[in-house]
Amino acid sequence: MSNQHFVFVDNEKYPWNKNTITAADIRQLAGVPEGVQVYLEVPGKPDQEVKPGDVIDLDKHKGPARFSTQSAGSQAG
């Protein structure tokens, strides 16, 4: 039995053959540059930022996990 998952990053579909995915994996898979934030879309709730070191368990999602990206704010401080 295959552990084939699919993840969406900014509505682009990517195959993924592991049960978990990290922020670094998402960046590499979708070519997301450093300095761009990655968010996990959570239905009915605010999107959740995926921070370095976070591990997303894809088996807990009904259907494919969906991620979005957003340029980091340029706030000094």
N, CA, C and O atoms as a Maestro MAE file, in Angstrom:
{
 s_m_m2io_version
 :::
 2.0.0
}

f_m_ct {
 s_m_title
 :::
 protein
 m_atom[308] {
  # First column is atom index #
  i_m_mmod_type
  r_m_x_coord
  r_m_y_coord
  r_m_z_coord
  i_m_residue_number
  s_m_chain_name
  s_m_pdb_residue_name
  s_m_pdb_atom_name
  i_m_atomic_number
  :::
  1 25 0.843 -1.190 0.000 1 A "MET " " N  " 7
  2 3 0.000 0.000 0.000 1 A "MET " " CA " 6
  3 2 0.887 1.251 0.000 1 A "MET " " C  " 6
  4 15 1.819 1.362 0.796 1 A "MET " " O  " 8
  5 25 0.594 2.154 -0.871 2 A "SER " " N  " 7
  6 3 1.425 3.342 -1.052 2 A "SER " " CA " 6
  7 2 1.080 4.416 -0.028 2 A "SER " " C  " 6
  8 15 -0.075 4.559 0.375 2 A "SER " " O  " 8
  9 25 2.080 5.157 0.382 3 A "ASN " " N  " 7
  10 3 1.875 6.302 1.270 3 A "ASN " " CA " 6
  11 2 1.826 7.587 0.449 3 A "ASN " " C  " 6
  12 15 2.326 8.623 0.887 3 A "ASN " " O  " 8
  13 25 1.232 7.525 -0.728 4 A "GLN " " N  " 7
  14 3 1.211 8.690 -1.604 4 A "GLN " " CA " 6
  15 2 0.245 9.743 -1.057 4 A "GLN " " C  " 6
  16 15 -0.935 9.476 -0.834 4 A "GLN " " O  " 8
  17 25 0.768 10.910 -0.857 5 A "HIS " " N  " 7
  18 3 -0.029 12.060 -0.447 5 A "HIS " " CA " 6
  19 2 0.121 13.125 -1.513 5 A "HIS " " C  " 6
  20 15 1.027 13.069 -2.345 5 A "HIS " " O  " 8
  21 25 -0.762 14.079 -1.480 6 A "PHE " " N  " 7
  22 3 -0.611 15.266 -2.307 6 A "PHE " " CA " 6
  23 2 -0.716 16.473 -1.393 6 A "PHE " " C  " 6
  24 15 -1.507 16.484 -0.449 6 A "PHE " " O  " 8
  25 25 0.079 17.478 -1.677 7 A "VAL " " N  " 7
  26 3 -0.028 18.742 -0.962 7 A "VAL " " CA " 6
  27 2 -0.206 19.838 -2.009 7 A "VAL " " C  " 6
  28 15 0.272 19.727 -3.138 7 A "VAL " " O  " 8
  29 25 -0.890 20.874 -1.615 8 A "PHE " " N  " 7
  30 3 -1.076 22.018 -2.487 8 A "PHE " " CA " 6
  31 2 -0.331 23.198 -1.874 8 A "PHE " " C  " 6
  32 15 -0.461 23.470 -0.680 8 A "PHE " " O  " 8
  33 25 0.440 23.887 -2.685 9 A "VAL " " N  " 7
  34 3 1.125 25.108 -2.256 9 A "VAL " " CA " 6
  35 2 0.697 26.191 -3.243 9 A "VAL " " C  " 6
  36 15 1.006 26.113 -4.432 9 A "VAL " " O  " 8
  37 25 -0.005 27.190 -2.750 10 A "ASP " " N  " 7
  38 3 -0.561 28.245 -3.608 10 A "ASP " " CA " 6
  39 2 -1.327 27.650 -4.786 10 A "ASP " " C  " 6
  40 15 -1.175 28.092 -5.925 10 A "ASP " " O  " 8
  41 25 -2.151 26.644 -4.498 11 A "ASN " " N  " 7
  42 3 -3.024 25.980 -5.467 11 A "ASN " " CA " 6
  43 2 -2.290 25.145 -6.515 11 A "ASN " " C  " 6
  44 15 -2.915 24.681 -7.468 11 A "ASN " " O  " 8
  45 25 -0.991 24.943 -6.362 12 A "GLU " " N  " 7
  46 3 -0.242 24.021 -7.217 12 A "GLU " " CA " 6
  47 2 -0.171 22.676 -6.510 12 A "GLU " " C  " 6
  48 15 0.137 22.620 -5.319 12 A "GLU " " O  " 8
  49 25 -0.454 21.591 -7.227 13 A "LYS " " N  " 7
  50 3 -0.490 20.252 -6.633 13 A "LYS " " CA " 6
  51 2 0.877 19.580 -6.748 13 A "LYS " " C  " 6
  52 15 1.491 19.578 -7.815 13 A "LYS " " O  " 8
  53 25 1.343 19.012 -5.641 14 A "TYR " " N  " 7
  54 3 2.631 18.319 -5.600 14 A "TYR " " CA " 6
  55 2 2.446 16.945 -4.964 14 A "TYR " " C  " 6
  56 15 1.810 16.835 -3.916 14 A "TYR " " O  " 8
  57 25 2.995 15.888 -5.582 15 A "PRO " " N  " 7
  58 3 2.964 14.576 -4.935 15 A "PRO " " CA " 6
  59 2 3.986 14.521 -3.809 15 A "PRO " " C  " 6
  60 15 5.046 15.141 -3.895 15 A "PRO " " O  " 8
  61 25 3.668 13.779 -2.756 16 A "TRP " " N  " 7
  62 3 4.570 13.638 -1.602 16 A "TRP " " CA " 6
  63 2 4.412 12.225 -1.071 16 A "TRP " " C  " 6
  64 15 3.289 11.788 -0.819 16 A "TRP " " O  " 8
  65 25 5.506 11.501 -0.894 17 A "ASN " " N  " 7
  66 3 5.404 10.079 -0.547 17 A "ASN " " CA " 6
  67 2 5.734 9.763 0.909 17 A "ASN " " C  " 6
  68 15 6.093 8.630 1.231 17 A "ASN " " O  " 8
  69 25 5.616 10.745 1.779 18 A "LYS " " N  " 7
  70 3 5.820 10.524 3.212 18 A "LYS " " CA " 6
  71 2 4.560 10.934 3.958 18 A "LYS " " C  " 6
  72 15 3.710 11.641 3.417 18 A "LYS " " O  " 8
  73 25 4.445 10.484 5.208 19 A "ASN " " N  " 7
  74 3 3.270 10.813 6.022 19 A "ASN " " CA " 6
  75 2 3.384 12.167 6.702 19 A "ASN " " C  " 6
  76 15 2.395 12.698 7.208 19 A "ASN " " O  " 8
  77 25 4.591 12.727 6.714 20 A "THR " " N  " 7
  78 3 4.800 14.031 7.342 20 A "THR " " CA " 6
  79 2 5.540 14.937 6.367 20 A "THR " " C  " 6
  80 15 6.206 14.467 5.444 20 A "THR " " O  " 8
  81 25 5.413 16.234 6.585 21 A "ILE " " N  " 7
  82 3 6.137 17.210 5.769 21 A "ILE " " CA " 6
  83 2 6.543 18.367 6.681 21 A "ILE " " C  " 6
  84 15 5.802 18.732 7.594 21 A "ILE " " O  " 8
  85 25 7.705 18.936 6.437 22 A "THR " " N  " 7
  86 3 8.212 20.049 7.241 22 A "THR " " CA " 6
  87 2 8.205 21.328 6.412 22 A "THR " " C  " 6
  88 15 8.011 21.294 5.197 22 A "THR " " O  " 8
  89 25 8.417 22.442 7.075 23 A "ALA " " N  " 7
  90 3 8.511 23.720 6.368 23 A "ALA " " CA " 6
  91 2 9.626 23.671 5.329 23 A "ALA " " C  " 6
  92 15 9.466 24.173 4.217 23 A "ALA " " O  " 8
  93 25 10.752 23.070 5.691 24 A "ALA " " N  " 7
  94 3 11.873 22.962 4.749 24 A "ALA " " CA " 6
  95 2 11.490 22.115 3.538 24 A "ALA " " C  " 6
  96 15 11.864 22.433 2.409 24 A "ALA " " O  " 8
  97 25 10.735 21.024 3.778 25 A "ASP " " N  " 7
  98 3 10.275 20.186 2.669 25 A "ASP " " CA " 6
  99 2 9.387 20.982 1.722 25 A "ASP " " C  " 6
  100 15 9.532 20.894 0.502 25 A "ASP " " O  " 8
  101 25 8.463 21.761 2.292 26 A "ILE " " N  " 7
  102 3 7.538 22.557 1.479 26 A "ILE " " CA " 6
  103 2 8.313 23.565 0.646 26 A "ILE " " C  " 6
  104 15 8.041 23.748 -0.541 26 A "ILE " " O  " 8
  105 25 9.286 24.219 1.284 27 A "ARG " " N  " 7
  106 3 10.107 25.202 0.555 27 A "ARG " " CA " 6
  107 2 10.830 24.558 -0.617 27 A "ARG " " C  " 6
  108 15 10.851 25.106 -1.719 27 A "ARG " " O  " 8
  109 25 11.423 23.392 -0.376 28 A "GLN " " N  " 7
  110 3 12.166 22.713 -1.427 28 A "GLN " " CA " 6
  111 2 11.228 22.221 -2.531 28 A "GLN " " C  " 6
  112 15 11.514 22.387 -3.716 28 A "GLN " " O  " 8
  113 25 10.115 21.620 -2.134 29 A "LEU " " N  " 7
  114 3 9.169 21.047 -3.076 29 A "LEU " " CA " 6
  115 2 8.596 22.105 -4.018 29 A "LEU " " C  " 6
  116 15 8.514 21.892 -5.228 29 A "LEU " " O  " 8
  117 25 8.208 23.231 -3.459 30 A "ALA " " N  " 7
  118 3 7.522 24.260 -4.239 30 A "ALA " " CA " 6
  119 2 8.424 25.425 -4.632 30 A "ALA " " C  " 6
  120 15 7.968 26.378 -5.264 30 A "ALA " " O  " 8
  121 25 9.700 25.353 -4.261 31 A "GLY " " N  " 7
  122 3 10.626 26.434 -4.615 31 A "GLY " " CA " 6
  123 2 10.306 27.737 -3.903 31 A "GLY " " C  " 6
  124 15 10.435 28.815 -4.482 31 A "GLY " " O  " 8
  125 25 9.887 27.638 -2.642 32 A "VAL " " N  " 7
  126 3 9.547 28.831 -1.867 32 A "VAL " " CA " 6
  127 2 10.834 29.430 -1.308 32 A "VAL " " C  " 6
  128 15 11.557 28.754 -0.576 32 A "VAL " " O  " 8
  129 25 11.134 30.686 -1.639 33 A "PRO " " N  " 7
  130 3 12.390 31.285 -1.158 33 A "PRO " " CA " 6
  131 2 12.353 31.599 0.330 33 A "PRO " " C  " 6
  132 15 11.285 31.753 0.923 33 A "PRO " " O  " 8
  133 25 13.524 31.689 0.914 34 A "GLU " " N  " 7
  134 3 13.625 32.139 2.302 34 A "GLU " " CA " 6
  135 2 13.056 33.554 2.371 34 A "GLU " " C  " 6
  136 15 13.115 34.302 1.395 34 A "GLU " " O  " 8
  137 25 12.512 33.912 3.514 35 A "GLY " " N  " 7
  138 3 11.922 35.235 3.661 35 A "GLY " " CA " 6
  139 2 10.449 35.261 3.274 35 A "GLY " " C  " 6
  140 15 9.772 36.272 3.458 35 A "GLY " " O  " 8
  141 25 9.955 34.147 2.737 36 A "VAL " " N  " 7
  142 3 8.531 34.024 2.426 36 A "VAL " " CA " 6
  143 2 7.931 33.060 3.444 36 A "VAL " " C  " 6
  144 15 8.443 31.956 3.635 36 A "VAL " " O  " 8
  145 25 6.859 33.470 4.089 37 A "GLN " " N  " 7
  146 3 6.241 32.649 5.127 37 A "GLN " " CA " 6
  147 2 5.321 31.614 4.493 37 A "GLN " " C  " 6
  148 15 4.689 31.869 3.468 37 A "GLN " " O  " 8
  149 25 5.256 30.437 5.126 38 A "VAL " " N  " 7
  150 3 4.391 29.354 4.672 38 A "VAL " " CA " 6
  151 2 3.287 29.176 5.706 38 A "VAL " " C  " 6
  152 15 3.547 29.162 6.910 38 A "VAL " " O  " 8
  153 25 2.058 29.040 5.231 39 A "TYR " " N  " 7
  154 3 0.906 28.871 6.112 39 A "TYR " " CA " 6
  155 2 0.145 27.609 5.745 39 A "TYR " " C  " 6
  156 15 -0.026 27.293 4.567 39 A "TYR " " O  " 8
  157 25 -0.310 26.894 6.761 40 A "LEU " " N  " 7
  158 3 -1.198 25.761 6.590 40 A "LEU " " CA " 6
  159 2 -2.624 26.285 6.637 40 A "LEU " " C  " 6
  160 15 -3.018 26.945 7.598 40 A "LEU " " O  " 8
  161 25 -3.397 25.989 5.596 41 A "GLU " " N  " 7
  162 3 -4.783 26.424 5.563 41 A "GLU " " CA " 6
  163 2 -5.617 25.494 6.447 41 A "GLU " " C  " 6
  164 15 -5.613 24.277 6.263 41 A "GLU " " O  " 8
  165 25 -6.327 26.084 7.403 42 A "VAL " " N  " 7
  166 3 -7.148 25.331 8.348 42 A "VAL " " CA " 6
  167 2 -8.599 25.742 8.125 42 A "VAL " " C  " 6
  168 15 -8.965 26.876 8.435 42 A "VAL " " O  " 8
  169 25 -9.442 24.844 7.591 43 A "PRO " " N  " 7
  170 3 -10.831 25.218 7.308 43 A "PRO " " CA " 6
  171 2 -11.545 25.737 8.552 43 A "PRO " " C  " 6
  172 15 -11.512 25.114 9.613 43 A "PRO " " O  " 8
  173 25 -12.188 26.884 8.398 44 A "GLY " " N  " 7
  174 3 -12.967 27.453 9.491 44 A "GLY " " CA " 6
  175 2 -12.152 28.174 10.540 44 A "GLY " " C  " 6
  176 15 -12.711 28.685 11.511 44 A "GLY " " O  " 8
  177 25 -10.831 28.228 10.367 45 A "LYS " " N  " 7
  178 3 -9.958 28.884 11.344 45 A "LYS " " CA " 6
  179 2 -8.924 29.719 10.593 45 A "LYS " " C  " 6
  180 15 -8.745 29.547 9.387 45 A "LYS " " O  " 8
  181 25 -8.239 30.626 11.303 46 A "PRO " " N  " 7
  182 3 -7.160 31.365 10.645 46 A "PRO " " CA " 6
  183 2 -6.054 30.408 10.196 46 A "PRO " " C  " 6
  184 15 -5.790 29.396 10.846 46 A "PRO " " O  " 8
  185 25 -5.411 30.748 9.071 47 A "ASP " " N  " 7
  186 3 -4.291 29.934 8.608 47 A "ASP " " CA " 6
  187 2 -3.205 29.912 9.673 47 A "ASP " " C  " 6
  188 15 -3.003 30.890 10.392 47 A "ASP " " O  " 8
  189 25 -2.513 28.791 9.763 48 A "GLN " " N  " 7
  190 3 -1.496 28.569 10.789 48 A "GLN " " CA " 6
  191 2 -0.115 28.645 10.142 48 A "GLN " " C  " 6
  192 15 0.166 27.922 9.186 48 A "GLN " " O  " 8
  193 25 0.747 29.522 10.665 49 A "GLU " " N  " 7
  194 3 2.090 29.639 10.105 49 A "GLU " " CA " 6
  195 2 2.872 28.348 10.363 49 A "GLU " " C  " 6
  196 15 2.844 27.796 11.463 49 A "GLU " " O  " 8
  197 25 3.563 27.885 9.333 50 A "VAL " " N  " 7
  198 3 4.432 26.716 9.462 50 A "VAL " " CA " 6
  199 2 5.834 27.258 9.688 50 A "VAL " " C  " 6
  200 15 6.428 27.859 8.794 50 A "VAL " " O  " 8
  201 25 6.355 27.042 10.883 51 A "LYS " " N  " 7
  202 3 7.655 27.600 11.262 51 A "LYS " " CA " 6
  203 2 8.739 26.553 11.072 51 A "LYS " " C  " 6
  204 15 8.448 25.358 11.027 51 A "LYS " " O  " 8
  205 25 9.995 26.994 10.960 52 A "PRO " " N  " 7
  206 3 11.093 26.023 10.842 52 A "PRO " " CA " 6
  207 2 11.036 25.041 12.007 52 A "PRO " " C  " 6
  208 15 10.887 25.441 13.162 52 A "PRO " " O  " 8
  209 25 11.155 23.778 11.699 53 A "GLY " " N  " 7
  210 3 11.103 22.747 12.726 53 A "GLY " " CA " 6
  211 2 9.730 22.136 12.914 53 A "GLY " " C  " 6
  212 15 9.608 21.068 13.512 53 A "GLY " " O  " 8
  213 25 8.679 22.801 12.407 54 A "ASP " " N  " 7
  214 3 7.334 22.229 12.507 54 A "ASP " " CA " 6
  215 2 7.228 21.003 11.606 54 A "ASP " " C  " 6
  216 15 7.792 20.974 10.512 54 A "ASP " " O  " 8
  217 25 6.504 19.998 12.075 55 A "VAL " " N  " 7
  218 3 6.249 18.795 11.290 55 A "VAL " " CA " 6
  219 2 4.741 18.644 11.157 55 A "VAL " " C  " 6
  220 15 4.030 18.565 12.159 55 A "VAL " " O  " 8
  221 25 4.257 18.603 9.935 56 A "ILE " " N  " 7
  222 3 2.828 18.462 9.664 56 A "ILE " " CA " 6
  223 2 2.538 16.990 9.395 56 A "ILE " " C  " 6
  224 15 3.148 16.386 8.513 56 A "ILE " " O  " 8
  225 25 1.610 16.416 10.150 57 A "ASP " " N  " 7
  226 3 1.206 15.023 9.967 57 A "ASP " " CA " 6
  227 2 0.099 14.990 8.913 57 A "ASP " " C  " 6
  228 15 -1.037 15.378 9.186 57 A "ASP " " O  " 8
  229 25 0.434 14.528 7.717 58 A "LEU " " N  " 7
  230 3 -0.523 14.541 6.611 58 A "LEU " " CA " 6
  231 2 -1.655 13.541 6.799 58 A "LEU " " C  " 6
  232 15 -2.717 13.695 6.196 58 A "LEU " " O  " 8
  233 25 -1.448 12.524 7.621 59 A "ASP " " N  " 7
  234 3 -2.500 11.542 7.858 59 A "ASP " " CA " 6
  235 2 -3.664 12.131 8.655 59 A "ASP " " C  " 6
  236 15 -4.760 11.570 8.648 59 A "ASP " " O  " 8
  237 25 -3.441 13.244 9.335 60 A "LYS " " N  " 7
  238 3 -4.501 13.859 10.135 60 A "LYS " " CA " 6
  239 2 -5.427 14.724 9.286 60 A "LYS " " C  " 6
  240 15 -6.473 15.161 9.765 60 A "LYS " " O  " 8
  241 25 -5.055 14.976 8.033 61 A "HIS " " N  " 7
  242 3 -5.860 15.831 7.161 61 A "HIS " " CA " 6
  243 2 -6.854 14.997 6.382 61 A "HIS " " C  " 6
  244 15 -6.528 13.920 5.884 61 A "HIS " " O  " 8
  245 25 -8.062 15.505 6.283 62 A "LYS " " N  " 7
  246 3 -9.040 14.879 5.398 62 A "LYS " " CA " 6
  247 2 -8.800 15.497 4.027 62 A "LYS " " C  " 6
  248 15 -9.085 16.673 3.803 62 A "LYS " " O  " 8
  249 25 -8.276 14.692 3.119 63 A "GLY " " N  " 7
  250 3 -7.907 15.229 1.817 63 A "GLY " " CA " 6
  251 2 -6.513 15.821 1.878 63 A "GLY " " C  " 6
  252 15 -5.841 15.739 2.906 63 A "GLY " " O  " 8
  253 25 -6.082 16.412 0.784 64 A "PRO " " N  " 7
  254 3 -4.709 16.943 0.736 64 A "PRO " " CA " 6
  255 2 -4.539 18.171 1.631 64 A "PRO " " C  " 6
  256 15 -5.462 18.967 1.802 64 A "PRO " " O  " 8
  257 25 -3.336 18.306 2.195 65 A "ALA " " N  " 7
  258 3 -3.013 19.502 2.973 65 A "ALA " " CA " 6
  259 2 -2.813 20.658 2.004 65 A "ALA " " C  " 6
  260 15 -2.235 20.494 0.930 65 A "ALA " " O  " 8
  261 25 -3.291 21.809 2.394 66 A "ARG " " N  " 7
  262 3 -3.164 22.994 1.540 66 A "ARG " " CA " 6
  263 2 -2.351 24.051 2.283 66 A "ARG " " C  " 6
  264 15 -2.601 24.370 3.445 66 A "ARG " " O  " 8
  265 25 -1.366 24.577 1.556 67 A "PHE " " N  " 7
  266 3 -0.483 25.596 2.106 67 A "PHE " " CA " 6
  267 2 -0.536 26.834 1.224 67 A "PHE " " C  " 6
  268 15 -0.791 26.749 0.022 67 A "PHE " " O  " 8
  269 25 -0.296 27.967 1.829 68 A "SER " " N  " 7
  270 3 -0.187 29.203 1.065 68 A "SER " " CA " 6
  271 2 1.083 29.917 1.510 68 A "SER " " C  " 6
  272 15 1.622 29.650 2.584 68 A "SER " " O  " 8
  273 25 1.542 30.817 0.673 69 A "THR " " N  " 7
  274 3 2.753 31.571 1.012 69 A "THR " " CA " 6
  275 2 2.434 33.058 1.012 69 A "THR " " C  " 6
  276 15 1.513 33.527 0.344 69 A "THR " " O  " 8
  277 25 3.228 33.771 1.783 70 A "GLN " " N  " 7
  278 3 3.051 35.211 1.877 70 A "GLN " " CA " 6
  279 2 4.396 35.826 2.191 70 A "GLN " " C  " 6
  280 15 5.123 35.335 3.054 70 A "GLN " " O  " 8
  281 25 4.730 36.897 1.496 71 A "SER " " N  " 7
  282 3 5.979 37.594 1.775 71 A "SER " " CA " 6
  283 2 5.977 38.104 3.203 71 A "SER " " C  " 6
  284 15 4.977 38.638 3.682 71 A "SER " " O  " 8
  285 25 7.098 37.937 3.876 72 A "ALA " " N  " 7
  286 3 7.212 38.407 5.250 72 A "ALA " " CA " 6
  287 2 7.080 39.917 5.281 72 A "ALA " " C  " 6
  288 15 7.546 40.610 4.377 72 A "ALA " " O  " 8
  289 25 6.448 40.419 6.318 73 A "GLY " " N  " 7
  290 3 6.300 41.863 6.477 73 A "GLY " " CA " 6
  291 2 7.661 42.503 6.687 73 A "GLY " " C  " 6
  292 15 8.575 41.867 7.212 73 A "GLY " " O  " 8
  293 25 7.799 43.745 6.285 74 A "SER " " N  " 7
  294 3 9.090 44.433 6.416 74 A "SER " " CA " 6
  295 2 9.058 45.373 7.601 74 A "SER " " C  " 6
  296 15 9.431 46.541 7.495 74 A "SER " " O  " 8
  297 25 8.610 44.855 8.723 75 A "GLN " " N  " 7
  298 3 8.532 45.695 9.918 75 A "GLN " " CA " 6
  299 2 9.862 45.657 10.653 75 A "GLN " " C  " 6
  300 15 10.385 44.587 10.965 75 A "GLN " " O  " 8
  301 25 10.388 46.813 10.919 76 A "ALA " " N  " 7
  302 3 11.644 46.902 11.666 76 A "ALA " " CA " 6
  303 2 11.365 46.723 13.144 76 A "ALA " " C  " 6
  304 15 10.271 47.014 13.627 76 A "ALA " " O  " 8
  305 25 12.374 46.239 13.853 77 A "GLY " " N  " 7
  306 3 12.154 46.202 15.283 77 A "GLY " " CA " 6
  307 2 12.715 45.016 15.870 77 A "GLY " " C  " 6
  308 15 12.619 44.822 17.082 77 A "GLY " " O  " 8
  :::
 }
 m_bond[307] {
  # First column is bond index #
  i_m_from
  i_m_to
  i_m_order
  :::
  1 1 2 1
  2 2 3 1
  3 3 4 2
  4 3 5 1
  5 5 6 1
  6 6 7 1
  7 7 8 2
  8 7 9 1
  9 9 10 1
  10 10 11 1
  11 11 12 2
  12 11 13 1
  13 13 14 1
  14 14 15 1
  15 15 16 2
  16 15 17 1
  17 17 18 1
  18 18 19 1
  19 19 20 2
  20 19 21 1
  21 21 22 1
  22 22 23 1
  23 23 24 2
  24 23 25 1
  25 25 26 1
  26 26 27 1
  27 27 28 2
  28 27 29 1
  29 29 30 1
  30 30 31 1
  31 31 32 2
  32 31 33 1
  33 33 34 1
  34 34 35 1
  35 35 36 2
  36 35 37 1
  37 37 38 1
  38 38 39 1
  39 39 40 2
  40 39 41 1
  41 41 42 1
  42 42 43 1
  43 43 44 2
  44 43 45 1
  45 45 46 1
  46 46 47 1
  47 47 48 2
  48 47 49 1
  49 49 50 1
  50 50 51 1
  51 51 52 2
  52 51 53 1
  53 53 54 1
  54 54 55 1
  55 55 56 2
  56 55 57 1
  57 57 58 1
  58 58 59 1
  59 59 60 2
  60 59 61 1
  61 61 62 1
  62 62 63 1
  63 63 64 2
  64 63 65 1
  65 65 66 1
  66 66 67 1
  67 67 68 2
  68 67 69 1
  69 69 70 1
  70 70 71 1
  71 71 72 2
  72 71 73 1
  73 73 74 1
  74 74 75 1
  75 75 76 2
  76 75 77 1
  77 77 78 1
  78 78 79 1
  79 79 80 2
  80 79 81 1
  81 81 82 1
  82 82 83 1
  83 83 84 2
  84 83 85 1
  85 85 86 1
  86 86 87 1
  87 87 88 2
  88 87 89 1
  89 89 90 1
  90 90 91 1
  91 91 92 2
  92 91 93 1
  93 93 94 1
  94 94 95 1
  95 95 96 2
  96 95 97 1
  97 97 98 1
  98 98 99 1
  99 99 100 2
  100 99 101 1
  101 101 102 1
  102 102 103 1
  103 103 104 2
  104 103 105 1
  105 105 106 1
  106 106 107 1
  107 107 108 2
  108 107 109 1
  109 109 110 1
  110 110 111 1
  111 111 112 2
  112 111 113 1
  113 113 114 1
  114 114 115 1
  115 115 116 2
  116 115 117 1
  117 117 118 1
  118 118 119 1
  119 119 120 2
  120 119 121 1
  121 121 122 1
  122 122 123 1
  123 123 124 2
  124 123 125 1
  125 125 126 1
  126 126 127 1
  127 127 128 2
  128 127 129 1
  129 129 130 1
  130 130 131 1
  131 131 132 2
  132 131 133 1
  133 133 134 1
  134 134 135 1
  135 135 136 2
  136 135 137 1
  137 137 138 1
  138 138 139 1
  139 139 140 2
  140 139 141 1
  141 141 142 1
  142 142 143 1
  143 143 144 2
  144 143 145 1
  145 145 146 1
  146 146 147 1
  147 147 148 2
  148 147 149 1
  149 149 150 1
  150 150 151 1
  151 151 152 2
  152 151 153 1
  153 153 154 1
  154 154 155 1
  155 155 156 2
  156 155 157 1
  157 157 158 1
  158 158 159 1
  159 159 160 2
  160 159 161 1
  161 161 162 1
  162 162 163 1
  163 163 164 2
  164 163 165 1
  165 165 166 1
  166 166 167 1
  167 167 168 2
  168 167 169 1
  169 169 170 1
  170 170 171 1
  171 171 172 2
  172 171 173 1
  173 173 174 1
  174 174 175 1
  175 175 176 2
  176 175 177 1
  177 177 178 1
  178 178 179 1
  179 179 180 2
  180 179 181 1
  181 181 182 1
  182 182 183 1
  183 183 184 2
  184 183 185 1
  185 185 186 1
  186 186 187 1
  187 187 188 2
  188 187 189 1
  189 189 190 1
  190 190 191 1
  191 191 192 2
  192 191 193 1
  193 193 194 1
  194 194 195 1
  195 195 196 2
  196 195 197 1
  197 197 198 1
  198 198 199 1
  199 199 200 2
  200 199 201 1
  201 201 202 1
  202 202 203 1
  203 203 204 2
  204 203 205 1
  205 205 206 1
  206 206 207 1
  207 207 208 2
  208 207 209 1
  209 209 210 1
  210 210 211 1
  211 211 212 2
  212 211 213 1
  213 213 214 1
  214 214 215 1
  215 215 216 2
  216 215 217 1
  217 217 218 1
  218 218 219 1
  219 219 220 2
  220 219 221 1
  221 221 222 1
  222 222 223 1
  223 223 224 2
  224 223 225 1
  225 225 226 1
  226 226 227 1
  227 227 228 2
  228 227 229 1
  229 229 230 1
  230 230 231 1
  231 231 232 2
  232 231 233 1
  233 233 234 1
  234 234 235 1
  235 235 236 2
  236 235 237 1
  237 237 238 1
  238 238 239 1
  239 239 240 2
  240 239 241 1
  241 241 242 1
  242 242 243 1
  243 243 244 2
  244 243 245 1
  245 245 246 1
  246 246 247 1
  247 247 248 2
  248 247 249 1
  249 249 250 1
  250 250 251 1
  251 251 252 2
  252 251 253 1
  253 253 254 1
  254 254 255 1
  255 255 256 2
  256 255 257 1
  257 257 258 1
  258 258 259 1
  259 259 260 2
  260 259 261 1
  261 261 262 1
  262 262 263 1
  263 263 264 2
  264 263 265 1
  265 265 266 1
  266 266 267 1
  267 267 268 2
  268 267 269 1
  269 269 270 1
  270 270 271 1
  271 271 272 2
  272 271 273 1
  273 273 274 1
  274 274 275 1
  275 275 276 2
  276 275 277 1
  277 277 278 1
  278 278 279 1
  279 279 280 2
  280 279 281 1
  281 281 282 1
  282 282 283 1
  283 283 284 2
  284 283 285 1
  285 285 286 1
  286 286 287 1
  287 287 288 2
  288 287 289 1
  289 289 290 1
  290 290 291 1
  291 291 292 2
  292 291 293 1
  293 293 294 1
  294 294 295 1
  295 295 296 2
  296 295 297 1
  297 297 298 1
  298 298 299 1
  299 299 300 2
  300 299 301 1
  301 301 302 1
  302 302 303 1
  303 303 304 2
  304 303 305 1
  305 305 306 1
  306 306 307 1
  307 307 308 2
  :::
 }
}
